[in-house]
Amino acid sequence: MTVSVAIIFVGLCVWLLTGARPFRSNPEVSSSVAVLPFADMSPAGDQAYLCDGIAEELIHTLSRVPGLRVVARTSAFQYKGKSVDVRRIGKELGVRSVVEGSVRHNGSTLRVTVQLINTADGYHAWSAAYERRADDLCTVEKEIAQAIADTLRQQHLGVIVEREITPNPEAYRLYLTGVYWRSTPSPENLRKAINEFRAAIVADPRYAAAQAAMAEAYEKLYYTETVPLKETAAIAKAAAAKALELDERLSQAHEAAAIARLIDWDLSGAEHEFQRALQLDPADVRTRYAYAQLCLNPAGRHQEAAEQLRHARTLDPVARYLITELGSTYRMSGQFARAREEFQKSLDLNPKALGTRTNLAATDAAEGRYPEAAARLEAVNAEGPGDPWIMGHLGYAYAKAGRTAEARRILATLTGAHPAATLHIAAVHAGLGETSRALEWLDRGVATHSPSMLWLKTDFRFVGLRSEPRYVAQAKSLP
């Protein structure tokens, strides 16, 4: 937490939780806030990473105040660059108040302005402006954080204060830049984020949050199955371990460690780390998502996964990735109508979302609607070419629809360009009725711990193989 964020935090907590200003509200939205992206007022207009970073830091810090509901990043950031009346935002997000502000970085000076606004009437409840040297922001972090805790204790309110080692200013700037790139996690942006996190670690080798963030970025790349698996896994696991070594109380370090455990197919170890992360930060939406997607759903614990996702959506109601994963959870448990409802909610927010459209096509295929699935997937693959997950579902749909030549073209591309995507290659062979070849690729996936193999037991494309002794053995080898 930077000094500007810390000072702002004091004012927000006093106003939001002590009732310093009368406010009429419904019980559902009492003590609730959304932090909007800060506007970049710098002369060069090149401080988007800092604007987003300050807002994210506020969200992260405020979410630790007991009794205060803080809307998560995705839902709050949907208003970035838009002029929307705060009264409408209040109704859409169900919050009592909204924080908005601006950042002006000019040379060595940083000016941050912030306003706290009632969503019932649109009036300002509190505002302030802070001008600091840019390189002083992290220096006084611990002092300010302690001042916040003391202030809240005087009001008989609790707050969780993290006692992290303060990063140096350059490391913090690099970290924020990495977080900015990570927020839109394409493979290209993840590599940009990794470069920034790595530079932050060089600038400050004891920066635990940067180590955890680098681990997470490598883990995301690992699960794309488009990178060298062994090398990527090794870097991710080392970074996660280092983050824990530096700060055992950092929730992000435990999340990264959980995913590192899953790389080794250690489900019980992963679950322990996910639960520890949520114990440290119950409001971490991304951890609940990863726990549901990577741990609970592959294990067939779909009801528990749905509970985690529904809880996350109370904090981030318009996060499409949460809505889509809930739809996937329903599909994996055979609830196709409910799955379609969730996918449609996601598409209402963004009709072009490739992941949601792929999941909807997979639901078509799971219900035997192979021509419809193929048509959807052709369009998706044209917009996002080269994704093994999309191609694997398209090849399977082609095969089941009797379009054998097209299925084999997909197979040739997958085996040539993405041999690590063993599950999807096996699925196309299964769709073609080539059981022996499908089992061979699944054997390879078991031997190499191919990432997508985690979902073998819940993948509808292998229903016809489940009585095969080799498949039974393969399934038993999974966590």
KOLMARBA-728550 format. One record per residue: x, y, z of N, C-alpha, C in turn. Coordinates in pm, whole numbers, plus 32768, in hexadecimal, padded with zeros to 4 digits. Each point is the difference from the previous one (the first is absolute). Layout:
! KOLMARBA-728550
XYZXYZXYZ;...
END
This chain:
! KOLMARBA-728550
80557F8880007FAB807880008057807B8000;7FEF805B7FA3805080787FFA7FCD80658064;804E806C80167FD8806680607F7E80427FD5;7FF1801E7F7E7F8380407FD37F8A7FA6801B;80107F807FDF7F947FA180187FE27FF78094;80697FFF80537FED7FF380907FB380768039;802680787FD87FBC807780337F6E80017FD4;7FEA7FE07F827F777FF87FCF7FB17F99804F;80427F91801E7FC17F9080477FCB802C8088;804E805380497FD5803080837F7B80497FF4;7FFA805E7FA37F86804D7FF07F897FAB7FDA;80167FA17FA57F937FAB7FD47FCA7FAB8071;805A7FC4804F7FD47FA9806D7FAF804D8066;8032807880267FB7804F80637F7480227FCE;7FF6802A7F807F7C80257FCC7FA67F887FED;80377F957FC57FAD7F8D7FDC7FCF7FB38078;80517FF9806A7FE27FA2806B7FDA80418085;8013808180107FDF803E80807F7D804C7FFB;7FC6800D7F897F83804A7FF5801380948018;807480357FD9801C808E80197F9F805B7FB8;7FC67FD27F947FA180537FB57F7F7FB07FF3;7F8C803C80227F837FB77FF47FEA7FD17F71;7FC97F887FF47FE97FC97F7A7F8C7F9D8008;7F9F80127FAB7F8F7FA37FFA801A7F9B7F92;7FFC7F838024801C7F997F9D7FB57F828022;7FF77FA87F9E7FC77F7D801880647FAC804D;7FD37F9F8051805D7FAC804B80607FB67FA5;7FD37FDD7F8580537FB17FA6807F80497FD6;7FF980867FFB8073804A7FCE8047804E806D;7FD97FED807F80428043806D80937FD68007;80598061801D80907FE6800A80347FB77F86;7FEE803B7F8D802E7FC37F848036806D7FA4;80647FDB7FAF804480657FAF80367FC07F81;800480507F9680447FD97F85806C80687FE4;80797FD17FE6807080587FDE80107FFF7F69;7FE780717FC0800880087F6F8091801B7FD4;80227FDF7F848086801F7FCE801A80968008;8077802580288024808C8009802180367F74;7FE4807F7FEC801B803F7F7E8091802E7FF9;803C7FF47F8C808A802B7FEA800080917FD0;802E805980568007808F7FDF808F802E7FE5;805B7FA07FED808C80227FE8801080427F77;805F80587FF1801280477F8080117FA17F8A;804A7F91801280187FA37F927F927F987FF2;7FA77FF880627F957F9D7FFB80327F717FFD;80707FE7804580407F7C7FF980057FBA8087;7FA58023805B80057FC880867F887FA5801D;7FCB7FBD7F997F8C7FA9801580207F928065;807B7FCA7FF980257F95805D7FFB80318090;8029807E80188000803780877F72801D802F;7FAD80357FA67F74801B80227FB77F808027;800F7F9A7FAD7FBF7F80801E803C7FC3807F;80838010801280417FC580747FD1803C8082;7FF0808580067FD0803F807A7F727FD18020;7FAB7FF87F997F787FD0801680007F708032;80527FAB7FC280077F73802C80347FF5808F;80618055802280377FFC80887F9480298065;7FAF80627FDD7F91802780577F9D7F8D8011;7FDC7FBF7F917FA57F8E8007803A7F95805B;80807FE27FEB80447F97804D800080228095;801A807D8023800B8028808B7F77800B8043;7FA380417FBC7F7A8010803B7FB97F7C8014;801D7F9E7FAB7FBD7F7E800D80257FB88081;806680308045802B7FC3807C7FBD803E807B;7FAC80607FEC7FBB803E80717F827FB08020;7FF97FC180737F897FB180227F8280547FFD;7F987FCA7FC37F8180457FF97FEF80587F86;8069800E7FB17FF880547F8780027FA67F84;7F99800C7FAC7FFD7FB47F83803A80567F91;80687FCD7FC0804580497F967FEF7FB57F7D;7FCC80447F9C7FED7FC37F7D80897FE57FC2;80107F8A7FC680817FD87FC9801E80487F7D;807B7FE97FD08038804E7F937FAD7FFD7F80;7FDC7F887FD27FC07FF67F7C7F7F80517FF9;7FAD7FF480677F818049800080178096800A;805F802A8053801A808F800E8040803B7F82;80597FB37FC2804A80347F8E7FB17FFE7F7D;7F867FCB80027FAF80047F867FDC80907FDB;800D805C805F7FDD808C7FE7807980527FD5;80717FC07FE9807980497FDB7FEC804A7F7C;801F808180027FF580527F887F7380257FDA;7F9E7FE180567F75801E7FE27FCB806A8060;7FA680517FD07FBF806480547F787FCA802A;7FFB7FC880777F867FC080337FDB80418084;7F848025800F7FCF803C807C80167FA08074;80378033806F801E7FA980727F817FC3803A;7F8E80417FF07F837FC680337FDE7F807FB3;801C80017F7F7FEC7F867FB080647F94802A;807D8028801780657F9F802C7FD67FC18084;7FCE8053805B7FD37FCD80817F957F967FF2;7FA0801A7FA57F937F9E7FEC80347F817FBD;805A80107F9C80317F8C7FB780597FA58055;804E803D8059805C7FB180517FCD7FE9808E;7F94804480267FCA7FEE8086805B8036806C;8034807B7FED805D803A80617FCD80858035;802B801F80797FD9807C8042805080777FCB;807D7FE67FDB8057806F7FDA80627FD67F94;803880647FBF805F7FEB7F94807B80578019;80757FC77FE9807D804C8006802E80177F71;8021807B7FE1803D80207F80806E80678016;805C80077FA2806E805D8013805280107F83;807080458010805880187F8E80908003802F;805A7FEA7FA0808F8001801C8044805B7F9B;805880558033805180567FA880917FEC8028;804D7FC37FA5808E7FE680188050805B7FA3;804A805B803D804B80627FB2808D8009803A;80617FC77FBA80887FFF8032800B7FAC807E;802E803C806D800F7FB7807D7F898013805D;7F9980437FD07F8B801E80547F877FAD7FD7;7FBA7FCF80647F877FB27FE87F8E8041804E;7F9680237FB97F8B803C80427F8A7FA17FEE;7FC47FD980717F8D7FA580007F898048803C;7F9280057FB97F84803480377F9B7F8F8009;7FAA800780637FA07F9480167F7F803A8038;7F917FC57FD87F7C802880327FB27F85802A;7FB7800D806B7FA27F99802C7F7480377FEB;7FAD7FB97FB47F8180387FD37F8D7FA5802A;7F95803E80347F867FB5801F7FBD7FD47F7F;7FDD7F817FF67FBA7FD27F887F6B801C8007;7FCE802480767F71801D800B7FDD80867FC1;8059806280117FDF80867FCF806C803D7FA6;80747FBE7FF4806A80337FAA8055806D803E;7FEB801F8082804D8069804080837FCB8039;8065805A800180807FDC803B7FF27FF88098;80327F93803980017FF28091808780288039;80687FEE7FAF8089801B8030805A800A7F87;8061805B80078061800A7F94808480338038;806B7FE27FB78084802B802D80607FFC7F8B;806E804A800E806A7FFF7F9C80857FF18048;80587FB07FC780817FE4803D806E80137F99;806880498026807180157FA7807E7FCC8046;80457FA57FBD80747FBE803B806F7FF27F98;807A7FEF8032806C7FD67FA87FE57F717FD4;80117FE47F817FE27F7A7FCD80537F968043;807D8020802280557F9A803C7FF17FF58097;7FA2804C80397FE47FF5808F7F897FA6801F;7FBC7FD07F9A7F807FBD8016800B7F848057;80647FAD7FE5800B7F82804A804F800E8081;804C806B800D805A800F80727FB580018084;7F8C804280037FB8800E807E7F887FA18009;80007F987FAD7F8C7FA77FFA7FDF7FC38087;80637FC880457FE37FBE807F7FCD80638067;803C807780047FD48065805F7F6E80277FE9;7FDC80157F827F7680267FE07FA17F8C801D;80277F867FDC7FAB7F8D801A7FE37FF18094;8067801880547FEB7FF680907FA3806F8031;800E80777FC37FA8806F80257F6F7FDF7FE0;7FEB7FBB7F8F7F787FD67FDD7FCA7FA2806A;80507F9D80247FD27F9F80647FDE80458084;8056805D802A7FE68047807E7F7F80517FF9;7FEB80427F8F7F8780517FEE7F847FA98009;80027F8E7FBE7F8B7FAA80017FEA7FBF8088;80697FE380477FF07FC580857FBD8063805F;801D80817FEE7FBF806680537F6A80047FE8;7FD77FD27F8B7F717FFD7FE07FC57F76801D;804D7FA980437FD47F7980227FE07FAF7F83;805080147F9B7FEF7FB57F83807E7FAF7FE7;7FEF7F8D7FC180737FAB7FE4803280167F73;80817FE87FED803980067F7A80787FA27FFB;80117FBE7F9280737FA97FEC806D80547FBF;8072800A803F8070804B7FC8806E7F9E7FDC;802A80017F85806C7FA87FD380868041801F;80587FB4803F80848034802280647FCE7F9A;7FF1802F7F85805B7FD87F95807E80568003;806A7FCA7FC9807780507FEA7FE080657F93;801B807F801C7FDD80697FA0805C7FFA7F87;7FC97FF67F8880557FFF7F898038808B7FE4;806F80047FB9803280857FDB7FA8803A7F92;800580827FEC7FA380427FA280077FCA7F72;80797FE37FCF800D7FCE7F777FC37F757FF3;80157FAB80657FC57F7B7FFD7F6880098000;7FCB805B80507F6F801080087FC7802F7F7A;8047805F7FBF7FD280317F7D7FFF7F8E7F9A;80687FB17FFE80087F8F7FA37F937F9A801D;7FE87FE9807F7F967FA180277F78802E7FCD;7FE2808080147F7F80357FD17FF27FF47F68;806F80167FB97FFC7FF17F6F7FE27F6F7FDB;803C7FA280477FE47F727FE77F707FDD801C;7FCA8034806D7F727FE780217FA680367F91;802680747FCA7FB3803B7F937FFA7FA27F88;80727FC87FD780017FA37F8E7FBA7F7E8022;800A7FD3807A7FC27F8180287F6780087FFF;7FCA807880087F6F800E800A7FB87FD47F81;80477FFB7F907FC97FC97F83805E7F8F7FD5;7FEC7F87803880687F987FFB80087FB07F7E;801B80437F9180257FB87F8780907FCF8011;802B7F9A7FB6808C7FD5800C806480727FED;7FE480597FA1805B80707FE88006805D8079;7F8B8020803A7FFD80598073803C7FBE807C;7FED7F7E800D803C7FB98072809980077FF8;80367FF67F898092800A7FF18030808E8023;7FB280647FD88023808A80277FFA800F8098;7F997FC7803C7FF38007809380777FBC8043;80277F8C7FCE80717FB7803A807F80547FFA;801680457F92807680557FF58001806C806C;7F8B803A801B7FF78068806680137FC6808C;7FC27F8E801C800F7FC2808380917FD68018;803E7FCA7F98808C7FD6800E80598079801D;7FE5806F7FBB804E807A80197FE78034808E;7F847FF4802F7FE0802B8089804F7FAD8066;800E7F7F7FE5804A7FA8805B809480227FFF;803480227F8A808C802C7FF8801480808051;7FA0805C7FF58009807E80497FF37FEC8096;7FB07F9A80287FEB7FE4808E7FED7F6A8012;806B7FB680197FF87F6D80077FA67FCC8070;7FDB8054805F7FAC7FD380707F6D80297FEE;7FD980217F877F78802C7FE47FA87F857FE7;7FBC7FD380687FB37F837FF97F8D80087F9C;7FBC80737FFB7F8D800C7FA6802A7FF37F6E;807880337FDF80317FF37F7680227F6F7FE1;80397FB88060801D7F727FEC7F7F7FB27FEA;7F99801B80517F817FBA7FF17FBE80217F7B;8009807E7FD87FC380297F8180487FBF7F8A;80857FF6800780497FBE7F947FDC7F6C7FF9;7FF47FC080747FD87F7380027F787FED7FBF;7FA2805880217F797FF57FC8800180137F69;804F805E7FD0800680197F6F80397F877FB7;80677FC4803780387F877FC27F9C7F8D8006;7FB67FF7806D7F9B7F96800C7F9380107F97;7FD8807D7FE97F9B80177F9880357FD67F77;807D80207FE3803C7FD57F8280077F677FF8;80217FC1806E800A7F6E80057F7C7FC07FD4;7F91803580317F7E7FC47FE37FCE801E7F73;804580587FB77FDB80127F7380327F8C7FAA;80607FB48033803C7F8E7FB88041802B7F7C;8030807B7FFD804380347F8880938020801C;80327FD980768088801E802980467F7F8029;80857FFF800880457F8980347FD67FE58091;7FBF7F9080177FC17FE8808180657FF28072;80667FB07FEC805E7FE3806C8045807E8030;803180527FA48048807980247FA280678042;7F88800E7FC77FA0806080367FD57FD8808D;7FE77F7F80137FD77FD08084806D80178068;807C7FE97FDB806E8010805E800C80918030;7FF3805F7FA38009808D80257F8A80278059;7F887FD27FDC7F898022804E800C7FCB808F;802A7F84800F80097FC38085806C80448054;807080237FC1806A8043804B7FD3808A8030;7FBA80497FAC7FD0808680267F987FF7806F;7FA67F9E7FF87F9B7FEF806980427FDE8085;80617FA87FFD80477FDA807B80498078803C;803D80517FAB8048807580317FA08066803D;7F8B80117FC27F9D805D80387FD77FD6808D;7FE97F7F80147FDC7FCE8084807280108063;80787FE97FD2807580108057800C80908030;7FE2805E7FA7800D808D80237F8E80328058;7F867FCC7FEA7F8C8030804D7F967F948005;7FFF7FB6806D7FA07F92800F7F7180338010;7FF0808080247F7A803680167FC780477F85;80427FF27F907FCF803D7F847FA27F9E7FBA;7F8280257FF47F9D7FA37FC880217FDB7F71;803480607FB280227FE47F75806E7F977FF4;80597FFC806280697F9B80007FC67F758012;7F9B7FF380547FC17F7E80147FAE7FD57F87;7FC180617FBD7FB97FDE7F8480627FCC7F97;807080457FF080657FD37FA080367F778027;80147FEA808280307F7E802F7F9B7F927FE6;7F7F8021800C7F977F9D7FE580057FD27F6F;800E805E7FA480037FDC7F7280807FB47FE0;806D80258044807D7FB57FEF7FEF7F6F802C;7FB57FEB806B7FE47F77802E7FB17FB27F97;7FA480457FBD7FAF7FBE7F9A80547FD87F87;8069804C7FE5805A7FD97F94803A7F75801B;80167FE3808180327F7C80297F8F7F9E801F;7F8480287FE37F8A7FAF80187FEF7FDC8093;8025805D80567FF07FEF80907F818049802A;7F907FBD7FF37F7F804080187FEE80278093;80257FA8805B7FED801F808E80588074802A;807D80047FCD80588070801F7FCC80827FC6;7FCA7FF97F877FC880777FC07F898034804F;7FA97FA5802B7F8A802B804A802880438083;80657FCA80428030803D807B802E808F7FE7;804A80167F94803280867FE17F8F805F7FD9;7F9F7FCF7FB27F8D80557FDD7FB5802B807E;7FEB7FA2805A7FB580218079804D80618058;80847FF180048052805F804D7FF9808B7FC1;800380077F7C7FF580817FBC7F7B80438021;7F947FB480007F7C8039801D7FF080218093;80477FB9805680008024808D804180898014;806B80197FB78046808080097FB380717FBC;7FB97FE07F947FB780667FB57F7F7FC47FCA;7F967FFC80507F817FC47FD57FC080477F89;8027807C7FE87FC2804E7F94804C7FF47F7D;80647FA77FF9804E7FF37F857FB17FAE7F99;7FC680457FA17FAA7FC17F9C80507FA47FA6;8078802A7FDA80507FAE7FA480287F7B803F;80177FFF808380227F8280427F897FA28002;7F8A8035801A7F877FAA80007FE97FC67F74;801880517F9A7FF27FD17F7680637F907FE2;807E8016802280667F9A7FE57FE57F80804F;7FD4800E807B7FDF7F8B80537F917FAF7FBE;7F9980437FCF7F917FBB7FBE802C7FC27F7C;8046804F7FAD80227FD37F79806A7F927FFE;80698011805080747FA87FF580037F8F8066;7FB3800D806B80067F9C806A7F7C7FB58011;7F94804780147F817FC080207FBE7FC17F84;7FF8804A7F927FBF7FC87F8980487F877FC8;808580017FF080427F877FCF7FEC7F878058;7FEC801880837FE97F91805D7F6F7FD28001;7FAB803F7FAE7F737FDA7FFD7FAE80398072;8037805E804B7FBA803C80737FB8807F7FD0;7FA07FE97FA77FC280707FBA7FA98056805A;7FBD7FC580607FAC804F805A805680628051;80727FD08030805A8059804B8039806C7FA5;80207FDB7F84803380647FA17F97806C7FE8;7F847FD67FEF7F9480617FE87FF0805D8078;800F7FCB80787FF580548078806E80698003;807B7FD97FDF806E80607FFD7FE7806D7F98;7FCF7FD87F8C7FEA80607F947F8C805E8021;7F977FCB803B7F9080588025802C8063806B;80517FD3805E8033805B80678055806E7FBF;80567FD97FA3805480627FBB7FAC80667FB5;7F927FD57FC87FAC805B7FB37FB880668057;7FF17FE580817FC78068805780608075800D;80827FE77FEA8064806980078021803B7F77;7FE97FB37F988020802C7F777F8F7FD37FA3;7F8D8043800A7F867FCC7FBF80027FFC7F69;8053804F7FBD7FFF7FFF7F6E80827FC97FC6;804A7FB58050807B7FC27FCD7FDB7F8A7FA7;801B800F7F7D7FD77F997FA280457F7B8019;807D8005802C80477F8180157FC07FAE8070;7FC6804380637FB87FB8806A7F7E7FC57FCC;7FB7804F7FB27F817FD17FC780187F897FA4;8066800A7FAA801E7F957FA2802E7F818048;8052800F8067802C7F8880487F8D7FBE804A;7FA0804F80307F8A7FC3803E7FB17FB27F98;7FF680377F867FBF7FB57F9480497F7F7FE2;808580047FFD804F7F877FE87FEA7F9A806F;7FF48032807A7FE67FA880737F7C7FB77FED;7F9B80497FD67F7E7FC17FE880097F9A7F8E;804B80227F96800D7FA07F9180457F80802D;806A800E804C80497F8B802F7FAB7FA7805A;7F9E803C80437FA77FB280557F807FD67FB8;7FFA80177F7C7F8E7FD37FB07F88805B8003;800E807880387F90805F8008800980607F89;7FDC7FCE7F8B8018804B7F847FAC807F7FF5;7F837FFA802B7FAB80777FF7803780718058;802A7FDD8079803880668059808580357FC8;804C7FA77FC1807E802D7FC37FE380687F94;7FA07FE57FAC7FDE805E7F957FD280868037;7FB77FFE806D7FD3807D803E807680568029;80647FC2803D8076804B802B805080337F89;80117FAD7F9B804B802C7F8B7FBA80767FBD;7F7D7FFE7FFF7FB6806E7FC2801380818050;80037FF48086801B807680528088803D7FDD;80627FA97FEE808580307FDC7FFF80427F76;7FBB7FC27FA17FFA80387F797FB180827FFB;7FA28011805B7FB8807F8008806180728023;80677FDF804F806380648025806580177F90;80227F957FB7805E800C7F907FE27F927F9A;7FB580217F997FD97F9A7F9D80767FC27FB5;8075803E800480737FCE7FB7805E7FAA8053;7FDF7FE8807D805A7FB9805B801F7F747FCC;807E7FE77FDD80267F817FC37FF07F8C8061;80298014807C7FF77F9380617F717FD48019;7FA88060800E7F737FDF80177FC47FB97F87;802080307F8B7FC97FC27F8580367F727FEF;807E7FEA802580377F787FF97FB87FA58063;7FE8803180777FB87FB080637F727FE27FD5;7FBF80627FC07F797FE87FCF80017F967F93;806480057FA7800D7F9A7F98801B7F78803C;80517FFC8069801A7F8080437F7F7FC7803C;7FA98057802F7F7F7FD380347FAA7FC77F8F;800480417F8B7FBC7FC87F8A80327F727FE7;80837FEE7FFE80397F7D7FE27FDC7F9A806C;8002802C807D7FDE7FA5806E7F717FCD7FF3;7FAA80507FC37F757FD87FEC7FEA7FC07F77;806C7FE77FB67FF47FBD7F7F7FDD805B7F8C;800A808280127FE280617F95808180247FB9;80377FA07FB9808580107FC7800780677F8F;7FA080077FA4800880687F9A7FFD808C803B;7FAB801580657FF980838041808580218045;80377F9B8043808080148045806D80257F9C;80077FB97F908067801B7F9C7FF1808C7FC7;7F85802A7FE67FE980857FC78030806D8061;7FDE7FF18080802C80638062809980048008;803C7F89800580907FF78014804F80307F86;7FC97FEE7F8A804280367F8980108098800B;7F968041802D80058092800F80648028806C;7FFE7FB78070805C801F806E80907FEB7FD4;801A7F907FBE80887FE17FD6803680657F9A;7FA680387FB0802B80667F9F802B80808046;7FC3801C8074801F807B804980757FEC8060;80137F85802F806C7FE5805F80507F887FD6;803E80047F8C80457F8A7FCB80797FD98055;801A7F7D800380777FD080437FED7FD3808E;7F86800A80377FE87FD580897FE17F6B8001;80527FAD80427FEA7F6F7FFE7F797FD68039;7FD1804980647F7F7FDF803D7F8F80117F9A;800080717FB97F9880187F9B800B7F997F8F;807A7FE97FCF80137FA27F927FDA7F728028;801D7FDA807C7FDC7F7A802D7F6B7FE97FFE;7FB48063802C7F6E7FF37FFD7FCB80057F72;803E80537FAB7FD680067F74801B7F7C7FB9;80767FC8801580217F7F7FC17FA27F92802C;7FDD7FFF80807FA27F9C80327F7780137FC1;7FD1807C7FF87F7D801B7FC57FFD7FD87F6C;806D80207FB8800A7FD47F747FF57F687FF7;804B7FBB805480027F6D7FFA7F757FC6801A;7FBD803280667F7C7FCA80237F9580297F9B;8019806D7FB77FA2802C7F99801A7FBC7F7A;80627FA77FFD801F7FB77F85805B804C7FA1;803B806E802D805980507FAB80907FD3801A;801C7F867FD4807D7FBD8024807C80477FCD;7FFE802D7F84807580417FC68024807E804F;7F9A804D8027801B807A804C80337FE0808C;7FCC7F92803A80317FD6808380947FDA7FF9;80267FBD7F94808C7FD77FF1805B80787FE7;7FCD80667FC0805180797FEF801C80408088;7F9A8001805680148034808780677FAB804A;7FF67F7D7FF380607FA68040808F801E7FD4;801280147F808085801B7FCB80398081803B;7FAA8066800F802E807F803980237FEF8093;7FAB7FBA804980187FEE808F807F7FB0801A;800F7F907FBC80757FAC8019808180447FD2;7FF680527F99807780447FCE802780788053;7F9E80548025801D807E80447FF17FF98097;7FA97FA680317FE27FFE808F7FFD7F708037;806E7FB97FF780017F75802F7FEA7FF28096;8010806D804B7FE77FF980917F6B7FF7801F;7FAA80237FA07F6E7FFF80167FCA7F727FED;80327FA4804F7FE17F727FEB7F6C7FE08011;7FBE8040805F7F727FE480167FAE80227F85;801C80717FC27FB2802C7F8E801F7FAE7F83;807C7FD77FF280227FA67F917FB97F7A8011;80027FCE807B7FBB7F82801C7F6B800C7FE7;7FC6807580207F7080137FEF7FD87FF87F6D;805380387FA77FE07FFA7F7180067F6E7FD1;80667FB6802C80087F727FDD7F857FB68036;7FD5802180797F897FBF80387F86801F7FAC;7FF4807E7FD37F8F80257FAB7FFF7FB57F7D;80787FDF7FCF800B7FB37F827FEF7F6A8016;7FED7FD9807D7FF07F71801D80837FB48007;806E8048800B80867FC38003802B7FEF8092;7FC67F9D804080137FED808F80927FE88025;80457FAB7FB5808A7FE180218058807D7FFA;7FEF80517F97804F807A7FF37FDD8064806F;7F81800880237FD88059806D80447FD88082;80007F7E801C803E7FCF807B809780158000;803E7FF67F8B808F801A7FF8802180908028;7FAF805E7FCD8019808C80227FE0801C8092;7F9E7FBC80387FE48011808F80727FC78053;80397F907FD580767FCB8046807180678000;801280407F8D806880667FF77FE28074805E;7F81802580097FDA806C805A80197FDF8092;7FE67F838026801C7FD5808980978006801A;804E7FCF7FA180927FFA8012803E808B800D;7FC980617FB7803980877FFF7FB88062805C;7F987FD180457FAD805980547FCB80747FAD;7FCF7FE37F8A7FC780677FAB7F93804C804C;800280867FFF7FA4804E80547F6D7FDC7FF3;7FCD7FF67F857F717FEA7FEE7FD47F738028;805F7FA7801A7FDC7F79802E7FB780038085;800E806C804C7FB7800B807E7F6A7FEE7FEE;7FCC80277F8A7F707FFD7FE87FD17F7E7FBB;80567F9E7FF57FDD7F857FB77F7F7FC18034;7FF67FF280827F8E7FB7803A7F7C804A7FF1;800580817FE37F83804D7FF27FE580297F70;80537FD17FA27FF480287F747FA07FA27FB6;7F9280387FCF7F987FB07FBE80337FBB7F82;806C802F7FC680307FC77F8380387F738011;80147FD7807D803B7F7C80187F9E7F9E8040;7F80801F7FF97F9B7FA68039800B7F757FC4;80187FF97F7D80077F7E7FBD80797FAD8024;8061803B8045807A7FB8802480007FD28091;7F9C8025804C80087FEC80917FFB7F6F802C;7FD97FA77FA880027F72802380827FBC7FD7;805780497FBB807F7FC87FD480607FF28077;803F7F8C8012805B7FEC8071807180688003;803780257F8C806B80637FFE7FCD8088802F;7F8780247FD77FC7807E802D7FEC7FFD8098;7FCC7F9280347FEA7FF3809080838015804B;806B7FC57FCD808380108040803080917FF7;7FE9803E7F8D8028808B7FEF7FB4805B8061;7F7F7FE9800C7FAF8053805A802D7FEE8090;80257F878026802D7FE6808A80858045801D;804F801A7F988082803F80167FF480968016;7F8A80377FE37FEA808F80117FE080208091;8013807B802B7FE18023808B7F6B7FFA801C;
END
